[in-house]
Amino acid sequence: MDAEKTWTVRIDIGEHDGRTRAVAHLQTRDTSTVTGVGFARLSPEDRDVPEIGDEIAAARALSDLAHRLLRTATEDVEQVTGEHARLPL
């Protein structure tokens, strides 16, 4: 039977000086965490809908997290194989 694993992502969102910042934390193993960060800001001509800023910042944080996780996986492949690896997103 295949082993089942659970990885947890927590996204912390905060606002400061008209900017929304999201930090996505992925816990891959008991002690290993990968973090991505994303920002959003309200354009002066847009209506202030905080949830939209949260969504944009969170999406950007998750995108950053995905790139960082793929970079980590690439480095792991290279370490195991001793060869250059390229893992496209």
C-alpha positions in Angstrom: 0.0 0.0 0.0 1.2 3.5 -0.8 2.1 5.8 2.1 -0.2 8.8 2.5 1.2 12.1 3.5 -0.3 15.4 4.6 1.4 18.7 4.0 -0.2 21.8 5.5 -0.2 25.3 4.2 -0.9 28.3 6.5 -1.3 31.8 5.0 -0.9 34.8 7.2 -2.3 38.1 5.8 -1.8 41.6 7.1 -2.3 45.1 5.9 0.1 48.1 6.4 0.2 51.5 4.6 -2.2 50.5 1.8 -0.4 47.3 1.0 -1.5 43.7 1.8 1.2 41.2 2.5 0.6 37.4 2.6 3.1 34.8 3.8 2.4 31.2 2.8 4.1 28.6 5.0 4.2 25.0 3.8 5.2 22.4 6.3 6.5 19.4 4.3 7.9 17.3 7.1 8.0 17.4 10.8 10.6 20.2 10.8 10.9 21.4 7.2 9.1 24.6 6.1 9.1 26.4 2.8 7.8 30.0 2.8 6.5 32.2 0.0 5.6 35.9 0.1 3.2 38.0 -2.0 2.0 41.6 -2.0 -1.0 43.6 -3.3 -1.7 47.3 -3.1 -4.8 49.3 -3.8 -4.7 51.4 -6.9 -6.0 54.9 -6.2 -8.8 54.6 -8.8 -10.1 51.2 -7.4 -12.8 50.7 -4.8 -11.4 49.5 -1.5 -12.5 45.8 -1.2 -10.0 44.3 1.3 -10.9 40.7 0.4 -9.7 41.3 -3.2 -6.3 42.5 -1.9 -6.1 39.4 0.4 -6.9 37.1 -2.6 -4.2 38.7 -4.8 -1.5 38.7 -2.1 -2.3 35.1 -1.2 -2.2 34.0 -4.8 1.2 35.7 -5.2 2.4 34.1 -2.0 1.4 30.7 -3.2 3.0 31.3 -6.6 6.2 32.3 -4.8 5.9 29.2 -2.6 5.5 26.9 -5.7 8.7 28.3 -7.3 10.7 28.0 -4.1 9.5 24.4 -3.6 10.4 23.5 -7.1 13.8 25.1 -6.6 14.3 22.9 -3.5 13.2 19.8 -5.4 15.6 20.6 -8.2 18.5 21.0 -5.7 17.5 17.6 -4.1 17.5 15.9 -7.5 20.9 17.3 -8.3 22.3 16.2 -4.9 21.0 12.6 -5.4 22.0 12.2 -9.0 25.1 14.4 -9.1 23.9 15.9 -12.3 22.3 19.2 -13.4 18.6 19.1 -13.2 15.9 21.4 -14.7 12.4 21.0 -13.4 10.0 23.5 -15.2 7.0 24.8 -13.4 
